Amino acid sequence: MTTILLEVCVEDAAGLRAAVDGGADRIELCSALSVGGLTPSLGLMALAGKLDIPVYAMIRPRPGDFVFDAGDIGVMLAEIDAVRSAGLAGVVLGASRPDGSLDIAALRTLVDHARGLGLTLHRAFDLVPDFAEAVEIAVDLGFERILTSGGAKKALAGIEALTVIAAAAKGRLSIMPGSGVTLQTVDGLLSRLSVAEVHSSCSVEKPAHDIRLVSLGFVSPGARHTDAQLVRALKARLTAAP
């Protein structure tokens, strides 16, 4: 029996510790998970580079859409260099055209620059007008996996599309469901979908501890934090999956 791998997305040092302590198989390293994840800081990359499990860093220079101009691409190339210098295993990236289709030229530039690093195509994929066509592009560009919710807000809601996407992939790359993958939803995904890995934040909501920080706009009233017990429990559920 092949164990399904668990990738946990984290945005700070505490999240790194929780993911490792809980037994995550791989980490997606980000900043600003509240906006879908941005490129992590150099310091956080350096810290993650000391871990004994693979770490893939998000390459996304700003919040908003995934339509990147030449200036954005230049920043992303430098960020890929930083990932390599930190000794991380790979990068998570994507780029779109205004109609939502994958920007093949931008992606080829980024992928070529990331040669030697692992490659995950992120949820820019969920915006494409044609999933099968986008899968072929991802395969041609050399991506190892696609992180996707099947075009829905949460992966379980996109299960029908995820089965179509997995069929289109034909085992040539991994289709990794993500967004809203929890202990409560993972069985529904696994009952319909054969996957090698899943993506989860394994996080809990915690209120801000100091109302002054909220009043001054430094923090939101509540934020999500990676929880080692949730990581451990989800990993156990995946290990026990038939």
FISEVO-253517 format. One record per residue (C-alpha): x, y, z; residue number from 1; residue in three letters. Coordinates in nm, 4 decimals, padded with zeros to 6 digits. Each point is the difference from the previous one (the first is absolute). Last residue first. Layout:
{gudo {X Y Z} NUM "ALA"} ...
//
This chain:
{gudo {-00.7120 00.2073 00.1593} 242 "PRO"} {gudo {00.0598 00.3161 00.2088} 241 "ALA"} {gudo {00.1702 -00.0701 00.3325} 240 "ALA"} {gudo {00.3077 00.2070 -00.0806} 239 "THR"} {gudo {-00.2225 00.2832 -00.1211} 238 "LEU"} {gudo {-00.1961 00.0023 00.3260} 237 "ARG"} {gudo {00.3233 -00.0073 00.2013} 236 "ALA"} {gudo {00.1351 00.2966 -00.1984} 235 "LYS"} {gudo {-00.3236 00.1872 00.0663} 234 "LEU"} {gudo {00.0294 -00.0659 00.3741} 233 "ALA"} {gudo {00.3662 00.0980 00.0199} 232 "ARG"} {gudo {-00.0501 00.3216 -00.1954} 231 "VAL"} {gudo {-00.3028 00.0828 00.2147} 230 "LEU"} {gudo {00.2033 -00.0601 00.3154} 229 "GLN"} {gudo {00.2847 00.2152 -00.1318} 228 "ALA"} {gudo {-00.2297 00.2992 -00.0574} 227 "ASP"} {gudo {00.0857 00.2590 -00.2645} 226 "THR"} {gudo {-00.1489 00.3370 00.0952} 225 "HIS"} {gudo {-00.3018 00.1845 -00.1365} 224 "ARG"} {gudo {-00.0677 00.3606 00.0884} 223 "ALA"} {gudo {-00.2626 00.1955 00.1911} 222 "GLY"} {gudo {-00.0769 00.3639 00.0651} 221 "PRO"} {gudo {00.2344 00.0992 -00.2839} 220 "SER"} {gudo {00.3473 00.1296 00.0843} 219 "VAL"} {gudo {00.1935 00.3270 -00.0160} 218 "PHE"} {gudo {-00.3084 00.2124 -00.0677} 217 "GLY"} {gudo {00.0422 00.2248 00.3025} 216 "LEU"} {gudo {-00.3210 -00.1264 00.1594} 215 "SER"} {gudo {00.1009 -00.3630 -00.0569} 214 "VAL"} {gudo {00.3416 00.0407 00.1590} 213 "LEU"} {gudo {-00.1642 00.1813 00.2898} 212 "ARG"} {gudo {-00.2395 -00.2946 00.0482} 211 "ILE"} {gudo {00.2933 -00.2182 00.1025} 210 "ASP"} {gudo {-00.0261 -00.3793 -00.0156} 209 "HIS"} {gudo {-00.1464 -00.0163 -00.3501} 208 "ALA"} {gudo {-00.2481 -00.2868 -00.0219} 207 "PRO"} {gudo {00.1169 -00.3449 -00.1115} 206 "LYS"} {gudo {-00.1347 -00.1967 -00.2948} 205 "GLU"} {gudo {00.1539 -00.3439 -00.0470} 204 "VAL"} {gudo {00.2220 -00.1283 -00.2783} 203 "SER"} {gudo {00.0767 -00.3245 -00.1774} 202 "CYS"} {gudo {00.0805 00.2171 -00.3057} 201 "SER"} {gudo {-00.0619 -00.2912 -00.2362} 200 "SER"} {gudo {00.1344 -00.1508 -00.3219} 199 "HIS"} {gudo {-00.0531 -00.3621 -00.1036} 198 "VAL"} {gudo {00.2269 -00.2637 -00.1502} 197 "GLU"} {gudo {00.0033 -00.3159 -00.2125} 196 "ALA"} {gudo {-00.3613 00.0277 -00.1113} 195 "VAL"} {gudo {-00.2829 -00.2318 -00.1031} 194 "SER"} {gudo {-00.3199 00.2033 00.0146} 193 "LEU"} {gudo {-00.3577 -00.0814 00.0905} 192 "ARG"} {gudo {00.0221 -00.1505 00.3484} 191 "SER"} {gudo {00.3219 00.1941 00.0600} 190 "LEU"} {gudo {-00.1740 00.3340 -00.0349} 189 "LEU"} {gudo {-00.2891 -00.0804 00.2306} 188 "GLY"} {gudo {00.2444 -00.1473 00.2493} 187 "ASP"} {gudo {00.2007 00.3237 -00.0021} 186 "VAL"} {gudo {-00.2912 00.2250 00.0940} 185 "THR"} {gudo {-00.0322 -00.0134 00.3797} 184 "GLN"} {gudo {00.3665 -00.0640 00.0702} 183 "LEU"} {gudo {00.0734 00.3023 -00.2148} 182 "THR"} {gudo {00.0598 00.0927 -00.3646} 181 "VAL"} {gudo {-00.1658 00.3404 -00.0422} 180 "GLY"} {gudo {00.2246 00.1044 -00.2847} 179 "SER"} {gudo {00.2254 -00.2633 -00.1594} 178 "GLY"} {gudo {-00.0178 -00.3077 -00.2195} 177 "PRO"} {gudo {00.3350 -00.1162 -00.1415} 176 "MET"} {gudo {-00.0116 -00.1270 -00.3596} 175 "ILE"} {gudo {00.3375 -00.1675 -00.0505} 174 "SER"} {gudo {00.1670 -00.0077 -00.3388} 173 "LEU"} {gudo {00.0014 -00.2431 -00.2925} 172 "ARG"} {gudo {-00.2495 -00.2256 00.1770} 171 "GLY"} {gudo {-00.2597 00.0347 -00.2759} 170 "LYS"} {gudo {-00.0214 00.3778 00.0651} 169 "ALA"} {gudo {-00.3312 00.0218 -00.1874} 168 "ALA"} {gudo {-00.1572 -00.2554 00.2352} 167 "ALA"} {gudo {00.1201 00.1999 00.3007} 166 "ALA"} {gudo {-00.1527 00.3167 -00.1472} 165 "ILE"} {gudo {-00.3349 -00.1733 -00.0591} 164 "VAL"} {gudo {-00.0035 -00.1372 00.3552} 163 "THR"} {gudo {00.0890 00.3453 00.1319} 162 "LEU"} {gudo {-00.2861 00.1541 -00.1982} 161 "ALA"} {gudo {-00.2523 -00.2213 00.1771} 160 "GLU"} {gudo {00.1680 00.0566 00.3366} 159 "ILE"} {gudo {-00.0151 00.3787 -00.0212} 158 "GLY"} {gudo {-00.2206 00.0468 00.3062} 157 "ALA"} {gudo {00.2372 -00.2261 00.1927} 156 "LEU"} {gudo {00.2943 00.2121 -00.1111} 155 "ALA"} {gudo {-00.1377 00.3244 00.1404} 154 "LYS"} {gudo {-00.0579 00.3281 -00.1858} 153 "LYS"} {gudo {-00.0530 -00.1959 -00.3215} 152 "ALA"} {gudo {00.2189 -00.0159 -00.3118} 151 "GLY"} {gudo {00.0936 -00.3619 00.0600} 150 "GLY"} {gudo {00.1591 00.0896 00.3310} 149 "SER"} {gudo {00.3464 -00.0151 -00.1495} 148 "THR"} {gudo {00.3699 -00.0436 00.0737} 147 "LEU"} {gudo {00.1514 -00.1413 -00.3170} 146 "ILE"} {gudo {00.3005 -00.2301 00.0219} 145 "ARG"} {gudo {00.3443 -00.0767 -00.1308} 144 "GLU"} {gudo {00.0019 00.2824 -00.2535} 143 "PHE"} {gudo {00.2116 -00.0596 -00.3097} 142 "GLY"} {gudo {-00.1225 00.2679 -00.2386} 141 "LEU"} {gudo {-00.1603 -00.2584 -00.2296} 140 "ASP"} {gudo {-00.1881 -00.1588 00.2904} 139 "VAL"} {gudo {-00.1313 00.3366 00.1151} 138 "ALA"} {gudo {-00.1090 00.0904 -00.3525} 137 "ILE"} {gudo {-00.1791 -00.3339 -00.0386} 136 "GLU"} {gudo {-00.1788 00.0553 00.3320} 135 "VAL"} {gudo {-00.1057 00.3459 -00.1168} 134 "ALA"} {gudo {-00.1618 -00.1466 -00.3121} 133 "GLU"} {gudo {-00.1939 -00.2509 00.2100} 132 "ALA"} {gudo {-00.1132 00.2700 00.2442} 131 "PHE"} {gudo {-00.1403 00.2347 -00.2645} 130 "ASP"} {gudo {-00.1117 00.3493 00.1063} 129 "PRO"} {gudo {00.2873 00.0357 00.2497} 128 "VAL"} {gudo {-00.0635 00.1681 00.3343} 127 "LEU"} {gudo {00.0709 -00.3034 00.2210} 126 "ASP"} {gudo {00.3489 -00.0313 -00.1510} 125 "PHE"} {gudo {00.0931 00.3300 00.1673} 124 "ALA"} {gudo {-00.0285 -00.2437 00.2885} 123 "ARG"} {gudo {00.3696 -00.0854 00.0051} 122 "HIS"} {gudo {00.2189 -00.1897 -00.2456} 121 "LEU"} {gudo {00.2572 -00.1870 00.2097} 120 "THR"} {gudo {00.3593 -00.0329 -00.1180} 119 "LEU"} {gudo {00.3045 -00.1595 00.1634} 118 "GLY"} {gudo {00.3258 00.1860 -00.0482} 117 "LEU"} {gudo {00.2743 -00.0951 -00.2470} 116 "GLY"} {gudo {-00.1137 00.2544 -00.2590} 115 "ARG"} {gudo {-00.1778 00.2877 00.1711} 114 "ALA"} {gudo {00.1023 00.2529 -00.2653} 113 "HIS"} {gudo {-00.1434 -00.2233 -00.2725} 112 "ASP"} {gudo {-00.3216 -00.0318 00.1972} 111 "VAL"} {gudo {-00.0325 00.3771 00.0409} 110 "LEU"} {gudo {00.0587 00.0803 -00.3661} 109 "THR"} {gudo {-00.2239 -00.2872 -00.1074} 108 "ARG"} {gudo {-00.2736 00.1220 00.2319} 107 "LEU"} {gudo {00.0112 00.3492 -00.1440} 106 "ALA"} {gudo {-00.0216 -00.1300 -00.3563} 105 "ALA"} {gudo {-00.2738 -00.2524 00.0817} 104 "ILE"} {gudo {-00.2295 00.2479 00.1717} 103 "ASP"} {gudo {-00.2640 -00.2484 00.1180} 102 "LEU"} {gudo {-00.3552 00.0855 -00.0938} 101 "SER"} {gudo {-00.1911 00.2351 00.2291} 100 "GLY"} {gudo {-00.1212 00.2357 -00.2743} 99 "ASP"} {gudo {00.2521 00.2669 00.1069} 98 "PRO"} {gudo {00.2886 -00.2478 -00.0414} 97 "ARG"} {gudo {00.1094 -00.1883 00.3066} 96 "SER"} {gudo {00.3184 -00.0865 00.1864} 95 "ALA"} {gudo {00.0812 -00.2737 00.2505} 94 "GLY"} {gudo {00.2506 -00.0875 00.2677} 93 "LEU"} {gudo {00.0991 -00.2349 00.2802} 92 "VAL"} {gudo {00.3752 -00.0467 00.0314} 91 "VAL"} {gudo {00.2311 -00.2817 00.0971} 90 "GLY"} {gudo {00.2304 -00.1804 00.2387} 89 "ALA"} {gudo {00.1324 00.2869 00.2081} 88 "LEU"} {gudo {00.3722 00.0616 00.0329} 87 "GLY"} {gudo {-00.0299 00.3643 00.1011} 86 "ALA"} {gudo {00.1971 00.1047 -00.3075} 85 "SER"} {gudo {-00.2448 -00.1846 -00.2257} 84 "ARG"} {gudo {-00.2972 00.1721 00.1568} 83 "VAL"} {gudo {00.1738 00.3375 -00.0269} 82 "ALA"} {gudo {00.0665 -00.0563 -00.3714} 81 "ASP"} {gudo {-00.3692 -00.0794 -00.0447} 80 "ILE"} {gudo {-00.0788 00.3310 00.1681} 79 "GLU"} {gudo {00.2274 00.1818 -00.2451} 78 "ALA"} {gudo {-00.1885 -00.1576 -00.2897} 77 "LEU"} {gudo {-00.3279 00.0982 00.1631} 76 "MET"} {gudo {00.1046 00.3650 00.0264} 75 "VAL"} {gudo {00.0885 00.0082 -00.3694} 74 "GLY"} {gudo {-00.3321 -00.1645 -00.0839} 73 "ILE"} {gudo {-00.1872 00.2692 00.1908} 72 "ASP"} {gudo {00.1806 00.2755 -00.1889} 71 "GLY"} {gudo {-00.0658 -00.1683 -00.3341} 70 "ALA"} {gudo {-00.3737 -00.0186 00.0708} 69 "ASP"} {gudo {-00.1824 -00.2700 00.1973} 68 "PHE"} {gudo {-00.3622 -00.1021 -00.0330} 67 "VAL"} {gudo {-00.0432 -00.2188 00.3096} 66 "PHE"} {gudo {-00.2620 00.2192 00.1662} 65 "ASP"} {gudo {00.0192 00.1772 00.3320} 64 "GLY"} {gudo {00.2686 -00.0183 00.2661} 63 "PRO"} {gudo {00.3632 00.0617 -00.0892} 62 "ARG"} {gudo {00.3267 -00.1764 -00.0806} 61 "PRO"} {gudo {-00.1293 -00.3572 -00.0322} 60 "ARG"} {gudo {00.2656 -00.2714 00.0123} 59 "ILE"} {gudo {-00.1150 -00.2353 00.2768} 58 "MET"} {gudo {00.2850 -00.1978 00.1507} 57 "ALA"} {gudo {00.0248 -00.3792 -00.0063} 56 "TYR"} {gudo {00.1484 -00.1669 00.3077} 55 "VAL"} {gudo {00.1102 -00.3631 00.0060} 54 "PRO"} {gudo {00.0531 -00.1525 00.3455} 53 "ILE"} {gudo {00.3175 00.0067 00.2134} 52 "ASP"} {gudo {-00.0244 00.3682 00.0858} 51 "LEU"} {gudo {00.2886 00.2459 -00.0175} 50 "LYS"} {gudo {-00.1242 00.1623 -00.3214} 49 "GLY"} {gudo {-00.3169 00.0996 00.1822} 48 "ALA"} {gudo {00.1978 00.2463 00.2130} 47 "LEU"} {gudo {00.1652 00.1541 -00.3055} 46 "ALA"} {gudo {-00.3356 00.0249 -00.1768} 45 "MET"} {gudo {-00.1485 00.1739 00.3045} 44 "LEU"} {gudo {00.2854 00.2482 00.0024} 43 "GLY"} {gudo {-00.0284 00.0711 -00.3725} 42 "LEU"} {gudo {-00.3693 00.0772 00.0413} 41 "SER"} {gudo {-00.2720 -00.2175 -00.1481} 40 "PRO"} {gudo {-00.1484 00.0600 -00.3468} 39 "THR"} {gudo {-00.3755 00.0554 00.0250} 38 "LEU"} {gudo {-00.2864 -00.2230 00.1126} 37 "GLY"} {gudo {-00.3713 -00.0115 -00.0727} 36 "GLY"} {gudo {-00.0870 00.3425 00.1384} 35 "VAL"} {gudo {-00.0297 -00.1156 00.3638} 34 "SER"} {gudo {00.3051 -00.2188 -00.0601} 33 "LEU"} {gudo {00.2096 00.3145 00.0185} 32 "ALA"} {gudo {00.3488 -00.1525 -00.0172} 31 "SER"} {gudo {00.0684 -00.3357 -00.1488} 30 "CYS"} {gudo {00.1838 -00.3300 00.0436} 29 "LEU"} {gudo {-00.1658 -00.3135 -00.1357} 28 "GLU"} {gudo {00.1244 -00.2744 00.2273} 27 "ILE"} {gudo {00.0469 -00.3697 -00.0729} 26 "ARG"} {gudo {-00.0621 -00.3302 00.1780} 25 "ASP"} {gudo {-00.1681 00.1553 00.3027} 24 "ALA"} {gudo {00.0625 -00.1893 00.3242} 23 "GLY"} {gudo {-00.1734 00.2137 00.2619} 22 "GLY"} {gudo {00.3287 00.1260 00.1448} 21 "ASP"} {gudo {00.1143 00.1063 -00.3472} 20 "VAL"} {gudo {-00.3202 00.1886 -00.0785} 19 "ALA"} {gudo {-00.0121 00.1591 00.3457} 18 "ALA"} {gudo {00.3627 00.1132 -00.0157} 17 "ARG"} {gudo {-00.0453 00.1547 -00.3450} 16 "LEU"} {gudo {-00.3188 00.1690 00.1119} 15 "GLY"} {gudo {00.1792 00.1562 00.2946} 14 "ALA"} {gudo {00.2651 00.1334 -00.2367} 13 "ALA"} {gudo {-00.2582 00.1679 -00.2235} 12 "ASP"} {gudo {-00.2233 -00.0389 -00.3061} 11 "GLU"} {gudo {-00.0913 -00.3666 -00.0242} 10 "VAL"} {gudo {-00.1567 -00.2256 -00.2644} 9 "CYS"} {gudo {-00.0064 -00.3691 00.0891} 8 "VAL"} {gudo {00.0640 -00.2744 -00.2556} 7 "GLU"} {gudo {-00.1205 -00.3451 00.1059} 6 "LEU"} {gudo {00.1033 -00.3081 -00.1964} 5 "LEU"} {gudo {-00.2385 -00.2885 -00.0634} 4 "ILE"} {gudo {00.1563 -00.3236 00.1189} 3 "THR"} {gudo {00.0444 -00.2685 -00.2643} 2 "THR"} {gudo {-00.1346 -00.3427 00.0966} 1 "MET"} 
//
